[in-house]
């Protein structure tokens, strides 16, 4: 049995909801976030600052942020795809407001997917992200980076490890708080997760923490998370109930479920600070809101 701790980043309010067909009200989102804090989530991705025409579920980003509990022990993250997004994030902090605590930038490891997702090639994405990080640092807001489609592209197929590592090397020069690798379409295998995060850990040399973001499209997400843990990752994204998906990635399904990740880690001797029973209760409540059972295997098995 292992012995250690991980940090959960609860991405349900953003990644979990962005692909839902029906609009979730601001009030329900805030209720959901409050329940997530109740089961122990202390770092939450609460919104994305993107054009509402592209991601309608995030049209109320500022309203959600205004209504967040002002808790000193919580970190609220807003996803940003360009400098305009950083400016919107900064605007939530004007006038002494709490606002978001951290912005999450994204570079896509595929030219085709990058152009569809945010209108950028890989090189353009690297340049934009480096500029965003410099700007965020200058404005005093924390910033981290996710390399999206790091395990495969829905349009180009295989993404080579060298491509991902070159992106990470360029981004690391701007000293983000964290660099994450995202299996956006859920094609990664446990072997590949361990291999790629092992290489990233060698590249970063312990100077920048790693984070893992897995989707469970092909049922390998939880196994991938374990191999990432063995490779040195201690921060993991997960979504309550396994909700999620990307509007620009055909047939990609949800994130690994918070309940499934926490169950596996706890049974392996790894603490997360999450109350599993309370997370399952939140799952059951939100399933009633959506009118369907959520994907999490652990919540179904109880």
N, C-alpha and C positions, 0 to 999 in steps of 0.2 A: 504494500500500500504506500502511496506517495504521502507527502506531508508538505503543505504549503498554502498559499492564498492566491486568489485571483481577484481582479476588479472587473465587475460587470458594467458594461455600458448598455443601458436599456434603450434600444433604438425603436421600440414599438410606436411611440408617438409620431415619429417621422417615417422611417423606412417601413414600419409595420402598417401604416395607414395610407401611404402615398398611392398605392395601387388599388385601393378599395373602390368599387363601382359607385357606391352611394356616399354622399358627403356626410362626414361625421361633424356634428356641431362643435363649436368652441367649448360649450359647457361640458359636453361629454368628454372631450379631449382632456379638459382640466380635471374632471373627475377621474379619468383613467390615470393621469399623471400622479394625482394624489394617492390613488391606490398603489401605484408602483412604488412611490416613496414609502408607503405603509409597509410594503413587504421587504424593504431594505435597499432599494435602488437609490444610489446616491450620485450617480452620473447618468444623465438622461439626454438623449438627442430629441429635442422637443419640437423642432420645426426646420423647414428649409426656406431660404430666401431665394426663391425661384419665381419665374413669371407664372401667375396663376392660370394662364391659358394652357401652359404646358403641364402643370401639376395642380389641378384644381383643389385637391385635398389640402394643399398648403396655403391656400389663399388667405387664411386667417392667421398667418404666422405671428404678426405683431399683436393681435388680440389675445392669442394664446399666451404669449410671453408676458404681457401686462398682467394676466391673471395668475401667473405661477406663484406658488408659495415662496415667500422670501425667507428661505432657510440657508443659514450659513454653511450647513453641512452638505449641501447639494451643489452640483455643478451642472449648469444647463448649457447644452451645445446646440448651435444652429449651423446647418449645412449651407455652404456658400460655393458657388460655381465660378464666380468672377468677382472683380473689384466692386461692382454694383451691389453684390450680395454682402460683401464686407461692410459697405457703407450702410446698408439697411440694418445689419447687425449692430453697428456702432450707434445707429439712431435709437435703438431700443434702450440705450444707456444714458440718453440725454436727460438733462434736468434732474440728475441724481437718481434716476430710475435704476433698478437692479439690472434689467435686461439680460442678455445672454452672457455667460461667463467665458465661453470659448467658441471659436468658429472652426468648423471642419471643412477643409478644402479637399478637392478631388482632382486627381489626374487619371485619365483613362489610358490603360496600356495597350490600346488598339486605335489606329487611325480612324477606321470606319465607325466603330462604336463611339469614339470620342466626338466625331463630327455629328453623329445622331443625338448624342446625349447632351453635349454642350457646345457644339459648333467649333471644335478644336481638334487638330491633329495632335499626336503625342508631343511633338516639339513645341507647338503653340500652347498646349496644356502645361508643359513644364515651365515655359516662360511666364505664363499668366500666374501660375501658382507661386512661383518664386517672387513675383511682384506683389501678390496678395500677402504672402508671409512677411515681406518687408514692411508693407503698409500696416498690417495688423500689429507687428512689433512696434512700429513707430507710434501707433495710436493707443498702445497699451492694452490690447486685448489678446488673450491667449489663442494659439492657433496650432492645429494638428492637420495631418494630411493622410488621405486614403488613396492608395493606388488601386483603382477599380479595374475589374476584368483581368486581374493578375493571374488567374488560372485558366482563362479561356475567354474567347470572344464569340458572341452569337452570330457574328457575320464573317469573321476571318478564321475562326477555329482556334488552333493552338496559339498560345502566347508563350514565347520563349523566355526562359528564366533570365537570360542576359538582358532582354528588353526591360523587364521589371527592375532588375538590379541597377541598370543604368539610370532609370528614372529615379530610383531611391537615392542613388549617389548624388545626382544633381540636386534633389530636394533637400538632402541632408546638409548641404552647404548653407542653407538658410536657417538651420537649427529649429525645426518645428518641435513642438512638445512631444510628438509621437509620429510614427509612420506605421500605417496599417496596410495590410494586403487584403483585398476583398475578392472573394470568389463570387462575383456578382450573379453568375448564371448557374452556379452549383455543379460545375463539372470536375472539380478537384477530387483527388483521392487522398487517403491518409498518407501514403508514401510521398506524394508530391507536396502535401502540406508540410511534412517534416523536412523534406529536402529544401524547399524554397525558403521557409522561415529559418532553417539552419544557415543557408547562404546569406540571408538578410542580416541575421545576427552577427555573422562574421564581418560583414561589410560595415555595420554600424558600431561594432566594437564596444557595445554597452553604453555608448554615449547618448543614444536616442532610444527610448523604449519602443517596443513593437506592439502592435495590436492586431487581432485577427477578426475578420468579418466573413462568416461563412453563410451561404444559403444551402438549403437542404433539398434542392430540386431532384437529386438522384439518390437521396437517402444516406449520403456519406458525411453530412455536415458535422455531426457530433463526433464521429471517429476522426475527422479532420481536426477538430478542435483539440482532441486529446493529443494528437501527434504534434500540433503546434505548441501545446503546453510542454511537451517533452523537449521541443526544440528551443524553449526559453521564453515563449510568449506568456505574459501574465495579465494581459488586458484583453477582454473578449466582448464583442458586440453580440447581442442576442435580443430577440423580440418576444414579448409575452405571447404565448400561444403559438409561436411560429408563424405569425403573420408577416406579410411583406411581399416584395416583388418590385421590379423596376419597369416603369411604363415604356422604356425604350429598349428592353431586352425581351424579345419574344419567348414565351413559355417559361420564363424564369419564375420560380415559386418563392415561398417565404424564407425568411431568415431561420437559422437554428432557433429553437424555442428556448426562452429563458428557463422554463421548468426543466427541460431535458438536459440543458447544460449544467444547471445547478445540481440536479440529481446525480449525473455522472461524476461531477467533481466531488460532491459530498461523499459518495460511496467509494471514492478513490482517495479520501483523506485530504481533500483540498477545500478550504473554506472560502466562501464568497460573501458572507454577511447577509445572504438572502434567506428569508423565511419561505421555504418551499410550500408549506400549507397555505400561507397567505397569498402566494403567487398563484396557486391553483384556484383559490377562491376568487381572485381577480379575473382569472381566465374564465371561470364559470359565469361571472357577472357580465363580462364583455361579450361572451358568446350569446347571451340573451339580448344584448344591445344589437348585435349584428344579425341575430336570428339564425345562427348556424354554429355548429361545433367547430372549435379551433383545431389546427393540425397537431398540436403538441401531443406526443405519445404518452408522456408521463402524466399529464393532466387527464387524459382519457383513462389511463390505468389506475390513477390515484394511488 
